[in-house]
Amino acid sequence: MSFRSLKSFFPTADDLLRQDLPTLCAILVTHLKSYEGLNTVYQYAGLNCAYFRAMLENRNVGLGTLPKEPEYGARQPEVTKRMMEAWNWLERQGLLIRNDEQAADWFIISTDGEKLLKSGELTLQENSGVGVSPHKTASQLFRWEDLDRRFMLLAIEEAKKSVAEDDRPHPYVGVVIVKDGKILATGYRGESGDGDHGEYCALKKLNETDVQGATVYTTLEPCSTRKPPKRSCTKRLIDSKVMRVVYGIADKDESVYGHASLAEAGIEIGVFPNDLMQELLALNKAWSDSLRVKPIIPPNDTSPLANASYYKLGTSMHDNIHLFVRPPKNAGGFYTVEDAAKNVLAHGRTIDEIAVEWHRIDRQKVIVEKLVRQGSGSSNRLLNLV
């Protein structure tokens, strides 16, 4: 590979500074490799960080004349700072690793770095010639899927830590928030309290300014509704102005439409590859199998908590409809709304859930079916009909 200056990629300082770190680092690893054989930044011991900085600053460090980068004028200090941030990013990602056989600040390109480099060399060959767009080359050099997969795998590991708040099946959800290739926060379902969702657990560790423009990796499609005063995870992500959401598996619950809401908000959406989806489906099988399955709920042989009667004008009293709310017979059972023939019309795990169903059925009878409510009674204020 012949030497390639930074200006061959980015003709102006603005071109360079507008790049995000992953894209800039894809260029940097190719640029560093191009020093091989020049006996300056790249030597037999590997790459030297101090020599690289000296090259950026056009300084001689006693090793002979360094190849001088075409200067970016008054913007050179900004360029130097950004390129050193890119070097540090390559270290954090394990693309540059220290050469432990050397006492000084020497690095070698790791196996993952070589893979990135090969994809970069291929791109350079394909785009060699006059008029090549540096921005196109930069974006093609970096294999986003490789970095994405690292964060997806980390999100899956976080999901495995999930804590259920009761004995019912609940999803395993892990979340990783990343910006400029740096992990800002992680979280998992139940980390900060009973029933707390994974996205909430991760987001609460950051302020909204930090999250703006970030990518969120979550193993499950974000939820769409939460009981007030809680906000749904989808709304939290939209309000935080994240740039991208990558999720593992869709939520089978009919009340979840996070994908659609995020897309409508202009947020880029990605999904885990099939092999990781299958891993998550296996992890969440018990919970997933419990969704969209209508359980057969037997009637409760218990005293009613509430009752109501309805009739239609001009019909016989024998045609009156009598409904009852009954509590569960056993611990872990369901509250039910039943008719006089003990047909179960609705059920709920809690008194709050059955109260919603009770009022829904009442509206259906009175408003839609135009029946007259003859009387009602309740021992619980949540079940009072007005």
Helices and strands as residue ranges (DSSP letters): H 6-9, H 13-17, H 21-33, E 42-43, E 46-48, H 49-56, G 73-75, H 76-92, E 96-98, E 106-109, H 111-126, H 134-141, H 144-159, E 174-179, E 182-188, H 198-203, H 208-211, E 215-220, H 233-239, E 244-249, H 258-264, E 268-271, H 274-283, H 285-289, E 306-311, G 317-319, E 321-326, E 335-339, E 344-348, H 351-363, I 364-368, E 372-378, G 381-383
